[in-house]
Amino acid sequence: MLIQLLVGPDMSEGEESFEVLVYTPAGLERQVASGPLLGRHIVVAPSLDVDGVVDFLRSNVETITGETWREVTERLRQIGAWEFEGYRP
């Protein structure tokens, strides 16, 4: 299951997108049955309880702080794939 997080700075307009893949242990086992799987931007949950996973992600995202929005996005990129990752103007 793919969850898209829309996160923006407090007291400001706008938001940016971060995507996280959610696996259950059984789903992860199916993925690795044919060989190793590199893991980045994933959450392994005991079940596909969307509300529970969203609450878990929200509680983690809400602890992230930084002096600038750029610092915050750098930390958020550890949780989810950022919509502008790899973008070069």
C-alpha positions as CSV (number, residue, x, y, z in Angstrom):
1,M,0.0,0.0,0.0
2,L,1.3,3.5,-0.9
3,I,0.6,6.4,1.5
4,Q,1.1,9.9,0.4
5,L,2.0,12.4,3.1
6,L,1.2,16.1,2.4
7,V,3.3,18.2,4.8
8,G,3.7,21.9,5.0
9,P,5.3,24.5,7.3
10,D,3.2,25.8,10.3
11,M,1.6,29.1,9.8
12,S,2.3,29.1,6.1
13,E,0.5,28.0,2.9
14,G,1.6,25.2,0.7
15,E,2.7,21.6,1.2
16,E,4.9,19.0,-0.3
17,S,4.4,15.4,-1.0
18,F,6.3,12.4,0.5
19,E,5.4,8.8,-0.3
20,V,5.8,5.8,1.9
21,L,5.3,2.1,1.0
22,V,3.6,0.1,3.7
23,Y,4.1,-3.7,4.0
24,T,2.8,-6.3,6.3
25,P,5.2,-9.1,7.4
26,A,3.4,-11.4,5.0
27,G,3.6,-8.9,2.2
28,L,7.2,-8.3,2.8
29,E,7.8,-12.1,2.8
30,R,6.2,-12.3,-0.6
31,Q,8.3,-9.5,-1.9
32,V,11.6,-11.1,-0.8
33,A,10.6,-14.6,-1.9
34,S,12.3,-14.1,-5.3
35,G,15.4,-12.4,-3.8
36,P,16.6,-9.5,-1.7
37,L,14.7,-6.2,-1.5
38,L,16.4,-2.8,-0.9
39,G,14.4,-0.9,1.6
40,R,13.9,2.9,1.6
41,H,10.8,4.9,2.5
42,I,9.0,1.8,3.8
43,V,7.0,1.1,6.9
44,V,6.3,-2.5,8.1
45,A,3.1,-2.7,10.0
46,P,1.5,-5.8,11.7
47,S,-1.6,-5.3,9.5
48,L,-2.9,-2.9,6.8
49,D,-4.6,-0.8,9.4
50,V,-4.6,2.5,7.4
51,D,-5.7,4.6,10.4
52,G,-3.0,3.1,12.6
53,V,-0.3,3.6,10.0
54,V,-1.3,7.2,9.4
55,D,-1.3,7.9,13.1
56,F,2.1,6.3,13.4
57,L,3.5,8.4,10.5
58,R,1.8,11.6,11.8
59,S,3.3,11.2,15.3
60,N,6.8,10.8,13.7
61,V,6.3,13.7,11.3
62,E,5.1,16.0,14.0
63,T,8.3,15.6,15.9
64,I,10.5,16.9,13.1
65,T,11.7,20.5,13.4
66,G,14.3,22.6,11.8
67,E,15.5,26.2,11.4
68,T,14.3,26.3,7.8
69,W,11.7,24.4,5.8
70,R,14.7,23.0,3.8
71,E,16.1,21.4,7.0
72,V,12.6,20.0,7.7
73,T,12.3,18.5,4.3
74,E,15.8,16.9,4.6
75,R,14.5,15.1,7.7
76,L,11.2,14.2,6.1
77,R,13.0,12.6,3.2
78,Q,14.2,10.0,5.7
79,I,10.6,8.9,6.1
80,G,9.2,9.3,2.7
81,A,10.2,9.8,-0.9
82,W,10.0,13.5,-1.6
83,E,8.2,14.7,-4.7
84,F,11.3,16.8,-5.7
85,E,13.9,14.2,-4.9
86,G,16.5,14.3,-7.6
87,Y,15.0,17.4,-9.2
88,R,17.6,19.7,-10.7
89,P,16.5,23.2,-11.8
